[in-house]
Amino acid sequence: MKRIYLNENEKDFIIERKEKQYKFPKLILIMRSELYRGMFLSVTEDTSNKVTDYSELSNKSFQIFEYWIYSNQIKDEIEITQQIIDEIEIGIDYFQLNQTNPNLFDLLINKFNNQN
């Protein structure tokens, strides 16, 4: 996963959020998200490589998703607030994330509890 994360040539899909672009490899999105798995593997295949994400996630919450997708971790320097936990809970449903170990929501709750 680290090789894919660092290799810009592997990132063949763009999610636009609030005038910022995040690049992801379709393969990782297929593995991590039922939403994107359905989009990329449908019989009526969409050949576009860009989608605008209209969810209510803040950029900070979206960056937590982005990092977790590649690493199964949350960056140490990120402070977890109740607002982030609430947004991530909504985001897990929105992206239909495959909750592999470690589970993103569990990581957030543990980090939040350890901060306080």
Disulfide bonds with the S-S distance in Angstrom:
none
